[in-house]
Amino acid sequence: MWYQFAKVSAEEAATKFLTENDIDYVVMNPAVTIGPLLQPELNGSSSLIFDLIKGSQTFLNATFGWINVKDVANAHIHAYEDASTSGRYCLAERVAHISELAIILRDMYPTLQIPDK
């Protein structure tokens, strides 16, 4: 779980530095973030969806929080514009098991072979 370790360590280091230097800050922790990509390659979040549509026979037995990248951007803008904003925010629009995502994709794209187990 190196990714999670790195995220927590970075937040702890930033919090320590900002607190020691009396700098106001807000922490945003988005769930699995999906939406338009800026880069040409898939990121980890998009790979969860790609794994379902590429023809795999099964899906991951996991549940995640999900949020649209545009909502994450709006949360950052609101935090920046409202000086009273402080603390730590966990951003998620909904929590869903991968099976729920498979159902949604099957309904949206009936010609794709989305796994059902």
N, CA, C and O of each residue as an XYZ file, in Angstrom:
468
protein
N       0.832     -1.192      0.000
C       0.000      0.000      0.000
C       0.881      1.262      0.000
O       0.682      2.182      0.793
N       1.845      1.269     -0.903
C       2.782      2.383     -0.967
C       2.111      3.695     -1.358
O       2.483      4.755     -0.855
N       1.131      3.632     -2.248
C       0.437      4.854     -2.671
C      -0.231      5.519     -1.467
O      -0.080      6.722     -1.255
N      -0.965      4.738     -0.685
C      -1.655      5.276      0.482
C      -0.652      5.811      1.500
O      -0.863      6.869      2.095
N       0.437      5.074      1.694
C       1.476      5.521      2.617
C       2.053      6.866      2.183
O       2.247      7.762      3.003
N       2.325      6.996      0.882
C       2.885      8.239      0.364
C       1.925      9.407      0.551
O       2.343     10.507      0.912
N       0.623      9.165      0.301
C      -0.371     10.234      0.463
C      -0.440     10.700      1.913
O      -0.448     11.902      2.179
N      -0.490      9.760      2.848
C      -0.578     10.101      4.270
C       0.695     10.805      4.729
O       0.630     11.807      5.442
N       1.844     10.290      4.326
C       3.124     10.899      4.714
C       3.245     12.321      4.189
O       3.698     13.214      4.906
N       2.843     12.537      2.940
C       2.908     13.878      2.354
C       1.986     14.846      3.091
O       2.359     15.990      3.353
N       0.769     14.379      3.426
C      -0.149     15.248      4.161
C       0.403     15.579      5.547
O       0.304     16.721      5.996
N       0.976     14.599      6.219
C       1.554     14.845      7.544
C       2.702     15.849      7.476
O       2.795     16.741      8.319
N       3.574     15.712      6.482
C       4.703     16.638      6.327
C       4.213     18.050      6.012
O       4.711     19.027      6.571
N       3.229     18.149      5.107
C       2.684     19.464      4.757
C       2.005     20.112      5.965
O       2.184     21.304      6.216
N       1.231     19.331      6.707
C       0.542     19.852      7.886
C       1.548     20.365      8.915
O       1.361     21.437      9.491
N       2.593     19.612      9.138
C       3.637     20.027     10.098
C       4.275     21.336      9.659
O       4.403     22.261     10.461
N       4.680     21.425      8.390
C       5.328     22.631      7.886
C       4.397     23.841      7.966
O       4.793     24.904      8.443
N       3.166     23.675      7.500
C       2.223     24.791      7.460
C       1.853     25.264      8.862
O       1.718     26.465      9.099
N       1.691     24.329      9.785
C       1.363     24.683     11.164
C       2.524     25.421     11.822
O       2.325     26.439     12.484
N       3.741     24.901     11.638
C       4.933     25.534     12.219
C       5.162     26.937     11.685
O       5.721     27.785     12.381
N       4.735     27.187     10.454
C       4.950     28.491      9.829
C       3.698     29.358      9.816
O       3.637     30.369      9.116
N       2.698     28.951     10.600
C       1.450     29.702     10.762
C       0.822     30.078      9.417
O       0.439     31.225      9.188
N       0.729     29.083      8.541
C       0.129     29.274      7.226
C      -1.213     28.558      7.207
O      -1.299     27.374      7.532
N      -2.267     29.288      6.822
C      -3.592     28.676      6.713
C      -3.610     27.676      5.566
O      -2.986     27.894      4.527
N      -4.329     26.580      5.765
C      -4.422     25.563      4.726
C      -5.705     24.760      4.885
O      -6.315     24.727      5.953
N      -6.088     24.126      3.812
C      -7.242     23.231      3.782
C      -6.786     21.954      3.081
O      -6.074     22.008      2.078
N      -7.197     20.810      3.614
C      -6.827     19.528      3.015
C      -8.040     18.955      2.292
O      -9.124     18.850      2.865
N      -7.847     18.585      1.026
C      -8.898     17.945      0.224
C      -8.454     16.517     -0.091
O      -7.400     16.303     -0.688
N      -9.263     15.555      0.313
C      -8.974     14.149      0.044
C     -10.111     13.557     -0.779
O     -11.093     13.069     -0.218
N      -9.988     13.596     -2.100
C     -11.051     13.040     -2.941
C     -11.004     11.516     -2.987
O      -9.942     10.903     -2.875
N     -12.173     10.928     -3.151
C     -12.280      9.480     -3.361
C     -11.780      9.174     -4.773
O     -11.095     10.001     -5.375
N     -12.110      8.006     -5.305
C     -11.729      7.670     -6.676
C     -12.307      8.747     -7.587
O     -13.520      8.946     -7.644
N     -11.430      9.430     -8.289
C     -11.823     10.586     -9.085
C     -11.908     10.189    -10.554
O     -10.940      9.711    -11.145
N     -13.087     10.400    -11.124
C     -13.306     10.036    -12.524
C     -13.780     11.254    -13.305
O     -14.307     12.209    -12.734
N     -13.585     11.205    -14.606
C     -14.013     12.302    -15.467
C     -12.994     12.531    -16.556
O     -12.133     11.684    -16.795
N     -13.084     13.677    -17.225
C     -12.167     13.965    -18.332
C     -10.709     13.934    -17.870
O     -10.382     14.402    -16.779
N      -9.844     13.381    -18.711
C      -8.414     13.295    -18.404
C      -7.665     14.433    -19.081
O      -8.021     14.850    -20.183
N      -6.628     14.934    -18.419
C      -5.758     15.938    -19.032
C      -4.629     15.277    -19.801
O      -4.161     15.816    -20.804
N      -4.190     14.126    -19.345
C      -3.066     13.415    -19.951
C      -3.563     12.357    -20.927
O      -4.717     11.935    -20.840
N      -2.717     11.921    -21.853
C      -3.154     10.951    -22.861
C      -3.260      9.513    -22.342
O      -3.906      8.679    -22.976
N      -2.634      9.212    -21.198
C      -2.703      7.852    -20.680
C      -3.678      7.761    -19.508
O      -3.995      8.756    -18.856
N      -4.144      6.533    -19.261
C      -5.090      6.310    -18.165
C      -4.395      6.440    -16.818
O      -3.226      6.083    -16.671
N      -5.123      6.952    -15.848
C      -4.620      6.974    -14.481
C      -5.243      5.797    -13.719
O      -6.028      5.034    -14.282
N      -4.894      5.658    -12.463
C      -5.403      4.544    -11.664
C      -6.909      4.516    -11.547
O      -7.512      3.444    -11.601
N      -7.532      5.672    -11.389
C      -8.987      5.735    -11.262
C      -9.679      5.281    -12.548
O     -10.626      4.496    -12.508
N      -9.205      5.774    -13.670
C      -9.805      5.401    -14.960
C      -9.572      3.934    -15.281
O     -10.376      3.306    -15.970
N      -8.475      3.394    -14.782
C      -8.170      1.982    -15.021
C      -9.221      1.066    -14.402
O      -9.476     -0.020    -14.921
N      -9.832      1.494    -13.299
C     -10.893      0.687    -12.692
C     -12.051      0.494    -13.666
O     -12.630     -0.589    -13.745
N     -12.382      1.545    -14.404
C     -13.469      1.461    -15.385
C     -12.992      0.708    -16.626
O     -13.714     -0.133    -17.160
N     -11.786      1.008    -17.079
C     -11.258      0.344    -18.268
C     -11.205     -1.168    -18.081
O     -11.484     -1.923    -19.011
N     -10.845     -1.608    -16.877
C     -10.794     -3.050    -16.602
C     -12.156     -3.712    -16.816
O     -12.222     -4.882    -17.193
N     -13.225     -2.986    -16.582
C     -14.566     -3.542    -16.781
C     -14.958     -3.614    -18.255
O     -15.666     -4.536    -18.660
N     -14.512     -2.663    -19.053
C     -14.973     -2.609    -20.444
C     -14.045     -3.312    -21.432
O     -14.385     -3.451    -22.607
N     -12.883     -3.753    -20.969
C     -11.932     -4.360    -21.909
C     -12.169     -5.851    -22.135
O     -11.402     -6.498    -22.848
N     -13.213     -6.397    -21.539
C     -13.553     -7.786    -21.809
C     -13.138     -8.780    -20.746
O     -13.120     -9.984    -21.006
N     -12.802     -8.308    -19.552
C     -12.433     -9.247    -18.495
C     -13.652    -10.077    -18.086
O     -14.792     -9.642    -18.252
N     -13.405    -11.255    -17.561
C     -14.477    -12.178    -17.189
C     -15.077    -11.875    -15.825
O     -16.228    -12.222    -15.563
N     -14.309    -11.232    -14.958
C     -14.776    -10.917    -13.600
C     -14.407     -9.479    -13.260
O     -13.585     -8.855    -13.931
N     -15.032     -8.971    -12.206
C     -14.667     -7.640    -11.733
C     -14.088     -7.738    -10.329
O     -14.250     -8.746     -9.641
N     -13.428     -6.697     -9.930
C     -12.821     -6.584     -8.607
C     -13.901     -6.595     -7.535
O     -14.917     -5.914     -7.679
N     -13.704     -7.347     -6.476
C     -14.646     -7.370     -5.357
C     -14.245     -6.268     -4.382
O     -13.568     -6.524     -3.386
N     -14.664     -5.054     -4.672
C     -14.255     -3.907     -3.860
C     -15.306     -2.811     -3.931
O     -16.088     -2.725     -4.878
N     -15.298     -1.990     -2.913
C     -16.190     -0.834     -2.821
C     -15.335      0.415     -2.680
O     -14.369      0.432     -1.916
N     -15.690      1.454     -3.415
C     -14.945      2.711     -3.377
C     -15.900      3.888     -3.272
O     -17.065      3.797     -3.659
N     -15.391      4.990     -2.744
C     -16.063      6.265     -2.888
C     -15.720      6.789     -4.276
O     -14.608      6.580     -4.762
N     -16.668      7.466     -4.916
C     -16.485      7.980     -6.277
C     -16.831      9.458     -6.314
O     -17.749      9.903     -5.626
N     -16.093     10.224     -7.121
C     -16.409     11.641     -7.309
C     -15.923     12.076     -8.695
O     -14.918     11.576     -9.201
N     -16.646     13.001     -9.286
C     -16.283     13.552    -10.588
C     -15.176     14.581    -10.400
O     -15.208     15.367     -9.453
N     -14.202     14.575    -11.298
C     -13.072     15.493    -11.217
C     -13.531     16.956    -11.214
O     -12.888     17.805    -10.597
N     -14.635     17.252    -11.898
C     -15.144     18.630    -11.921
C     -15.654     19.050    -10.543
O     -15.541     20.218    -10.170
N     -16.216     18.102     -9.783
C     -16.654     18.404     -8.419
C     -15.451     18.624     -7.494
O     -15.505     19.451     -6.584
N     -14.377     17.885     -7.731
C     -13.148     18.092     -6.952
C     -12.597     19.494     -7.232
O     -12.201     20.207     -6.310
N     -12.576     19.875     -8.493
C     -12.097     21.213     -8.856
C     -12.957     22.289     -8.205
O     -12.426     23.269     -7.683
N     -14.284     22.118     -8.228
C     -15.173     23.098     -7.598
C     -14.940     23.185     -6.093
O     -14.995     24.274     -5.522
N     -14.681     22.058     -5.448
C     -14.406     22.076     -4.007
C     -13.150     22.890     -3.710
O     -13.106     23.644     -2.738
N     -12.135     22.735     -4.547
C     -10.914     23.528     -4.366
C     -11.182     25.022     -4.563
O     -10.682     25.851     -3.803
N     -11.963     25.356     -5.570
C     -12.294     26.762     -5.822
C     -13.054     27.355     -4.645
O     -12.734     28.454     -4.191
N     -14.056     26.642     -4.148
C     -14.837     27.139     -3.007
C     -13.963     27.311     -1.768
O     -14.105     28.290     -1.035
N     -13.066     26.367     -1.538
C     -12.167     26.477     -0.384
C     -11.259     27.693     -0.513
O     -10.977     28.373      0.474
N     -10.806     27.959     -1.720
C      -9.934     29.109     -1.965
C     -10.684     30.425     -1.791
O     -10.151     31.377     -1.221
N     -11.920     30.477     -2.281
C     -12.671     31.731     -2.275
C     -13.298     32.072     -0.929
O     -13.587     33.239     -0.664
N     -13.515     31.076     -0.076
C     -14.141     31.314      1.226
C     -13.074     31.260      2.319
O     -12.609     30.182      2.690
N     -12.698     32.417      2.824
C     -11.612     32.507      3.809
C     -11.918     31.761      5.106
O     -10.998     31.435      5.856
N     -13.180     31.489      5.381
C     -13.524     30.782      6.623
C     -13.337     29.266      6.508
O     -13.445     28.551      7.504
N     -13.057     28.775      5.295
C     -12.861     27.347      5.103
C     -11.591     26.899      5.808
O     -10.540     27.528      5.677
N     -11.696     25.811      6.554
C     -10.524     25.265      7.231
C     -10.744     23.782      7.478
O     -11.869     23.287      7.407
N      -9.676     23.092      7.764
C      -9.803     21.689      8.142
C      -9.511     20.737      7.000
O      -8.770     21.033      6.062
N     -10.127     19.592      7.133
C      -9.856     18.464      6.240
C     -11.176     17.975      5.662
O     -12.144     17.768      6.394
N     -11.210     17.792      4.346
C     -12.444     17.384      3.674
C     -12.229     16.086      2.898
O     -11.286     15.964      2.116
N     -13.104     15.137      3.125
C     -13.128     13.905      2.337
C     -14.223     14.099      1.293
O     -15.384     14.315      1.641
N     -13.857     14.022      0.016
C     -14.782     14.318     -1.068
C     -15.254     13.035     -1.740
O     -14.445     12.274     -2.272
N     -16.548     12.797     -1.716
C     -17.138     11.640     -2.398
C     -18.575     11.965     -2.748
O     -19.317     12.499     -1.923
N     -18.969     11.644     -3.972
C     -20.354     11.854     -4.388
C     -21.201     10.669     -3.964
O     -22.358     10.826     -3.574
N     -20.611      9.472     -4.043
C     -21.315      8.267     -3.618
C     -20.301      7.171     -3.350
O     -19.143      7.251     -3.760
N     -20.764      6.153     -2.655
C     -19.957      4.953     -2.420
C     -20.650      3.815     -3.146
O     -21.855      3.616     -2.991
N     -19.887      3.065     -3.942
C     -20.497      1.994     -4.735
C     -19.524      0.831     -4.904
O     -18.318      1.022     -5.065
N     -20.074     -0.362     -4.864
C     -19.308     -1.571     -5.153
C     -19.086     -1.632     -6.666
O     -19.890     -1.113     -7.441
N     -18.012     -2.257     -7.069
C     -17.707     -2.370     -8.495
C     -18.864     -3.028     -9.257
O     -19.078     -2.730    -10.432
N     -19.608     -3.920     -8.595
C     -20.755     -4.547     -9.266
C     -21.798     -3.512     -9.663
O     -22.440     -3.654    -10.703
N     -21.979     -2.463     -8.845
C     -22.906     -1.385     -9.199
C     -22.409     -0.630    -10.420
O     -23.195     -0.252    -11.289
N     -21.116     -0.414    -10.481
C     -20.530      0.250    -11.644
C     -20.724     -0.607    -12.896
O     -21.012     -0.086    -13.974
N     -20.566     -1.912    -12.749
C     -20.772     -2.819    -13.881
C     -22.208     -2.735    -14.395
O     -22.428     -2.741    -15.606
N     -23.172     -2.660    -13.505
C     -24.581     -2.543    -13.896
C     -24.809     -1.239    -14.670
O     -25.473     -1.229    -15.706
N     -24.260     -0.162    -14.162
C     -24.408      1.139    -14.826
C     -23.804      1.087    -16.228
O     -24.416      1.546    -17.192
N     -22.610      0.529    -16.333
C     -21.951      0.444    -17.644
C     -22.710     -0.468    -18.598
O     -22.809     -0.175    -19.789
N     -23.249     -1.579    -18.081
C     -24.035     -2.495    -18.928
C     -25.270     -1.793    -19.484
O     -25.630     -1.978    -20.647
N     -25.918     -0.979    -18.636
C     -27.101     -0.229    -19.078
C     -26.743      0.840    -20.110
O     -27.478      1.050    -21.074
N     -25.615      1.511    -19.903
C     -25.209      2.587    -20.800
C     -24.660      2.065    -22.125
O     -24.852      2.683    -23.172
N     -23.974      0.920    -22.071
C     -23.294      0.385    -23.253
C     -23.635     -1.100    -23.411
O     -22.800     -1.960    -23.131
N     -24.849     -1.399    -23.856
C     -25.300     -2.798    -23.928
C     -24.493     -3.681    -24.887
O     -24.549     -4.906    -24.776
N     -23.756     -3.098    -25.810
C     -22.977     -3.911    -26.753
C     -21.635     -4.356    -26.169
O     -20.993     -5.259    -26.707
N     -21.212     -3.731    -25.078
C     -19.960     -4.130    -24.451
C     -20.168     -5.372    -23.590
O     -21.248     -5.583    -23.039
N     -19.145     -6.173    -23.482
C     -19.193     -7.375    -22.643
C     -18.675     -7.040    -21.248
O     -17.500     -7.238    -20.941
N     -19.570     -6.531    -20.414
C     -19.226     -6.155    -19.040
C     -19.402     -7.395    -18.157
O     -20.441     -8.052    -18.233
N     -18.410     -7.730    -17.321
C     -18.548     -8.927    -16.480
C     -19.706     -8.795    -15.486
O     -20.054     -7.700    -15.047
N     -20.295     -9.964    -15.143
C     -21.402     -9.947    -14.182
C     -21.063    -10.728    -12.917
O     -21.942    -11.020    -12.107
N     -19.804    -11.059    -12.755
C     -19.379    -11.731    -11.515
C     -17.981    -11.309    -11.133
O     -17.452    -11.768    -10.121
